[in-house]
Amino acid sequence: MLYFLMILSCAFLNATIQLFLKTGMQTIGHFEFCFKNIGPFLVSIIGNPYIIIGIILQPLTLGIWLLVLSRVDVTYAFPLVSLSYVFTALGGHFLLNEPLSLIRILGILTIMGGVCLVARS
């Protein structure tokens, strides 16, 4: 059960990271990727607390994931991390007001069904 919770925390943290990074990029806005924009873009990133939080959470997630991989089969653990897609979609919808169409909902349910199958193995 502990390992399942660790895997679940990785999935949740992965989704949280994506939501922080997306929020940060929404505050920065669209940018054209070219050489002259790299400096201003990096300054924008360094000064953005949402992006900084997202970056800080990544090593924490990696640490937990490495603990998981040292104890659990990757063929069990990695499919369960796909719950991050579910968490990200729900967070995007409820926190960022992104659309959640019927097709996306069906995709989420499909992922959840697969996770249930893997978790029972």
C-alpha positions as CSV (number, residue, x, y, z in Angstrom):
1,M,0.0,0.0,0.0
2,L,2.9,2.4,0.8
3,Y,4.3,1.9,-2.7
4,F,1.0,2.6,-4.3
5,L,0.7,5.8,-2.3
6,M,4.2,6.8,-3.4
7,I,3.3,6.1,-7.0
8,L,0.1,8.1,-6.6
9,S,2.0,11.0,-5.1
10,C,4.3,11.0,-8.1
11,A,1.3,11.1,-10.4
12,F,-0.2,14.0,-8.4
13,L,3.1,15.9,-8.2
14,N,3.6,15.5,-12.0
15,A,0.1,17.0,-12.5
16,T,0.8,19.8,-10.0
17,I,4.0,20.6,-11.8
18,Q,2.3,20.9,-15.1
19,L,-0.4,23.1,-13.7
20,F,2.1,25.5,-12.1
21,L,4.1,25.6,-15.3
22,K,1.0,26.3,-17.4
23,T,-0.1,29.1,-14.9
24,G,3.4,30.6,-15.1
25,M,3.3,30.6,-18.9
26,Q,-0.1,32.1,-18.9
27,T,1.3,35.0,-16.9
28,I,4.3,35.3,-19.3
29,G,2.2,35.0,-22.4
30,H,3.0,33.7,-25.9
31,F,6.6,34.2,-27.2
32,E,8.3,33.5,-30.4
33,F,11.2,31.1,-30.0
34,C,14.2,32.7,-31.6
35,F,17.7,33.6,-30.5
36,K,17.0,37.3,-29.7
37,N,14.1,36.2,-27.4
38,I,16.1,33.7,-25.3
39,G,17.4,36.3,-22.8
40,P,14.1,38.1,-22.1
41,F,12.4,34.8,-21.9
42,L,14.8,33.4,-19.3
43,V,14.4,36.6,-17.3
44,S,10.7,36.1,-17.4
45,I,11.0,32.5,-16.2
46,I,13.4,33.3,-13.4
47,G,11.0,36.0,-12.1
48,N,7.9,33.9,-12.3
49,P,7.0,32.2,-9.0
50,Y,4.7,29.6,-10.6
51,I,7.5,28.4,-12.9
52,I,10.0,28.4,-10.0
53,I,7.6,26.3,-7.9
54,G,7.2,23.9,-10.8
55,I,10.9,23.6,-11.2
56,I,11.5,23.1,-7.5
57,L,8.9,20.3,-7.3
58,Q,10.6,18.3,-10.1
59,P,13.6,17.0,-8.1
60,L,11.2,16.1,-5.2
61,T,9.1,14.0,-7.7
62,L,12.2,12.5,-9.1
63,G,13.4,11.5,-5.7
64,I,10.1,9.8,-4.8
65,W,10.1,8.1,-8.3
66,L,13.6,6.7,-7.8
67,L,12.5,5.3,-4.4
68,V,9.6,3.6,-6.2
69,L,11.7,2.2,-8.9
70,S,14.1,0.7,-6.4
71,R,11.2,-1.3,-4.8
72,V,8.6,-1.9,-7.4
73,D,8.5,-3.4,-10.9
74,V,8.5,-0.7,-13.5
75,T,5.8,-2.6,-15.4
76,Y,3.6,-2.0,-12.4
77,A,4.7,1.5,-11.4
78,F,4.9,3.4,-14.7
79,P,1.4,2.6,-15.9
80,L,0.0,3.9,-12.6
81,V,1.8,7.2,-13.1
82,S,-0.5,7.7,-16.1
83,L,-3.0,8.9,-13.5
84,S,-1.1,12.2,-13.8
85,Y,-3.0,12.6,-17.1
86,V,-6.3,12.3,-15.2
87,F,-5.1,14.7,-12.4
88,T,-3.8,17.2,-15.0
89,A,-7.0,17.2,-17.0
90,L,-9.2,17.7,-13.9
91,G,-6.9,20.4,-12.6
92,G,-6.8,22.1,-16.0
93,H,-10.6,22.1,-16.1
94,F,-11.3,23.1,-12.5
95,L,-8.4,25.4,-11.8
96,L,-7.6,26.8,-15.3
97,N,-11.0,26.7,-16.8
98,E,-9.9,24.6,-19.7
99,P,-12.6,22.7,-21.6
100,L,-13.2,19.1,-20.8
101,S,-15.0,17.6,-23.8
102,L,-16.8,14.3,-24.0
103,I,-13.8,12.8,-26.0
104,R,-11.4,13.9,-23.2
105,I,-13.7,12.5,-20.5
106,L,-13.8,9.2,-22.4
107,G,-10.0,9.2,-22.6
108,I,-9.8,9.8,-18.9
109,L,-12.1,7.0,-18.2
110,T,-10.1,4.7,-20.5
111,I,-6.9,5.6,-18.6
112,M,-8.6,5.0,-15.3
113,G,-9.8,1.6,-16.5
114,G,-6.2,0.7,-17.5
115,V,-4.9,1.8,-14.2
116,C,-7.4,-0.3,-12.4
117,L,-6.3,-3.4,-14.4
118,V,-2.6,-2.8,-13.7
119,A,-3.3,-2.1,-10.0
120,R,-5.0,-5.4,-9.6
121,S,-2.0,-7.3,-11.0
